[in-house]
Amino acid sequence: MKSETMRLIERACANYGDGHCLILDRPCVYQNDTTNLRRCSYFEQAILPDNPTLEAKYHGARGQVDNKPRCEHCGNPFERKSNRQKFCVECAVEIRKQKQRKYNREYRTKRAL
């Protein structure tokens, strides 16, 4: 996978030149990466999505099955509709009901006093 990644970087990365990252002014993080700990956000966001098979291998090698956010309630991956969304659609309905019940309960106790 490393050689596939480097071939993609050499061919498509706008910040790569002569084995160096032009932004960081040091060798590319994927050139001698044996630990799989280093990451390049430009590569992950701009270049990798163009190659879905390599993207799946890349995230799989790093312990991520997919690159989707996970629901805070059930832990399942979901597709975000907005940047602030924390729950999947099914859990969001249930969480909203729970919050509304709690609010109504507190409102009724205040009105009773």
C-alpha positions as CSV (number, residue, x, y, z in Angstrom):
1,M,0.0,0.0,0.0
2,K,2.9,2.4,0.7
3,S,4.1,2.3,-2.8
4,E,0.6,2.9,-4.1
5,T,0.3,5.9,-1.7
6,M,3.6,7.4,-2.8
7,R,2.7,6.9,-6.5
8,L,-0.5,8.8,-5.9
9,I,1.3,11.6,-4.0
10,E,4.0,11.9,-6.7
11,R,1.3,12.1,-9.4
12,A,-1.4,14.3,-7.8
13,C,-0.1,16.2,-4.7
14,A,0.4,19.9,-5.4
15,N,2.6,20.2,-2.3
16,Y,5.1,17.4,-3.2
17,G,8.4,18.1,-5.0
18,D,11.6,16.1,-5.1
19,G,10.7,14.0,-2.1
20,H,9.8,16.9,0.1
21,C,6.6,18.5,1.3
22,L,6.8,22.1,0.1
23,I,4.6,23.4,2.9
24,L,6.4,21.8,5.8
25,D,9.9,22.0,4.2
26,R,10.8,18.5,5.2
27,P,10.6,15.0,3.7
28,C,7.0,13.8,2.8
29,V,5.5,12.1,5.9
30,Y,4.5,9.1,3.7
31,Q,8.0,8.6,2.2
32,N,9.6,6.7,5.1
33,D,6.5,6.1,7.3
34,T,6.9,2.7,8.8
35,T,4.7,3.3,11.9
36,N,1.5,4.5,10.2
37,L,1.2,7.2,12.8
38,R,1.9,10.3,10.8
39,R,-0.9,11.9,8.8
40,C,-1.2,14.7,6.2
41,S,-4.5,16.4,6.2
42,Y,-4.1,17.8,2.7
43,F,-3.5,14.3,1.3
44,E,-6.5,12.8,3.2
45,Q,-8.9,15.5,2.2
46,A,-7.9,16.6,-1.3
47,I,-6.1,13.7,-2.9
48,L,-7.2,10.4,-1.3
49,P,-11.0,10.7,-2.0
50,D,-10.2,10.6,-5.8
51,N,-9.1,7.0,-5.4
52,P,-11.8,5.1,-3.4
53,T,-10.1,1.7,-3.4
54,L,-6.8,3.2,-2.0
55,E,-8.9,5.3,0.4
56,A,-10.5,2.1,1.8
57,K,-7.1,0.4,2.2
58,Y,-5.6,3.5,3.7
59,H,-8.2,3.9,6.4
60,G,-8.3,0.1,7.0
61,A,-4.6,0.1,7.6
62,R,-5.0,2.9,10.2
63,G,-7.7,1.0,12.1
64,Q,-10.6,3.0,10.6
65,V,-13.2,1.0,8.9
66,D,-14.7,4.1,7.3
67,N,-14.2,7.8,7.5
68,K,-17.7,8.6,8.8
69,P,-18.6,10.1,12.1
70,R,-20.1,7.8,14.8
71,C,-23.3,8.4,16.7
72,E,-22.7,9.3,20.3
73,H,-25.7,7.3,21.5
74,C,-25.4,4.0,19.6
75,G,-21.9,4.2,18.1
76,N,-23.0,3.4,14.5
77,P,-21.5,5.4,11.6
78,F,-23.8,7.9,9.9
79,E,-23.9,10.5,7.2
80,R,-23.8,14.0,8.6
81,K,-26.4,16.5,7.4
82,S,-24.7,19.4,9.2
83,N,-21.4,20.1,10.9
84,R,-22.8,20.0,14.4
85,Q,-24.8,16.7,14.2
86,K,-23.8,14.3,16.9
87,F,-26.5,11.6,16.6
88,C,-27.8,9.4,13.7
89,V,-31.4,10.1,12.6
90,E,-33.0,7.3,14.6
91,C,-31.2,8.2,17.9
92,A,-31.8,12.0,17.3
93,V,-35.5,11.4,17.5
94,E,-35.2,9.4,20.7
95,I,-32.8,11.9,22.3
96,R,-35.1,14.8,21.5
97,K,-38.0,13.0,23.1
98,Q,-36.0,12.4,26.2
99,K,-34.9,16.0,26.4
100,Q,-38.5,17.3,25.9
101,R,-39.8,14.9,28.6
102,K,-37.1,16.2,31.0
103,Y,-37.9,19.9,30.2
104,N,-41.7,19.3,30.7
105,R,-41.1,17.5,34.0
106,E,-39.0,20.4,35.3
107,Y,-41.5,23.0,34.0
108,R,-44.4,21.2,35.7
109,T,-42.5,21.1,39.1
110,K,-41.8,24.8,38.9
111,R,-45.4,25.7,38.1
112,A,-46.6,23.5,41.0
113,L,-44.7,25.5,43.5
